[in-house]
Amino acid sequence: MQIQLDDVSVSYVDTGRGAAPSAEASSQDGSSTILFLHGFPLDHSMWDRQIDSLRHAHRCIAPDLRGFGGSSFDGGVSSMSQLAKDMIQLLDRLSIGEPVTLCGLSMGGYIAFEMWQHEPSKIARMILCDTRAEPDSHEVARGREMMALQVEQDGMDGVANGMIPKLLAPSTVQTQSETTEKVRQMIDDADPRAVAAAQRGMAKRCDSSDRLASIQIPALVVCGEHDRITPPESMRDLTAALPNGSFLEISDAGHLAPFEQPDAVNRAIGDWLAN
Ligand code: MLT
């Protein structure tokens, strides 16, 4: 599906319980609306394995962030604040009145923190996968600018080869060829202009650590055992700073835990939402 927001056309999946236009977005029977926010430089399909499992009980909305997948890109820097405003506008345009469950991975988590800052009343719960609240160090921000310049000049050639070992656990690369190829495809298909814009947006993102204490809603924190980008130790610290957070480490997974080990993650999300 495609929807026009102020200055961007957003492609999204809207499926599952309560997704019919006339139905209530959230009902009395424990079902909720889940807004899935993908990581960088991927697209909504990184959540396909969650949606397949959760759509039977929940409404699942999975957009492509501006510039990614089927969503348009109009130039500039994709700040986390802008991406959060896009998502708030998407919820409004879909007339979703009930607070939703936000499920964000990595960059999707940065956006979830921004949405909390802008519109906390729209959020009932958060699932924070493989993400962090702190901003970039100068060194990381410099690396992002180098990558932005590189993809603007050379396109996405070679980017997947560099990223896959950081995104996936070694055992995933060795034993799950379909998963690895799907990640490669998402990266190869990404628009270099949107990749550069998101890198610059992430480099400028603000520190959300001080906001964690204000997130009093239930939060499930999910982290792959072998996540090299946002390791379990740092995500345990994040959980400890959340007043109502629960931590779950996923075995045999890296930074893309929900995509690498969907059964374990789906079971955990399903149980957590049911409680
Ligand atoms: C992601 O998976 O979204 C990225 O690791 C985020 C980042 O580069 O900080």
Boltz pocket constraint, residues with backbone or C-beta under 6 A from the ligand:
constraints:
  - pocket:
      binder: B
      contacts: [[A, 38], [A, 39], [A, 40], [A, 41], [A, 105], [A, 106], [A, 107], [A, 108], [A, 130], [A, 202], [A, 229], [A, 255]]
      max_distance: 6.0
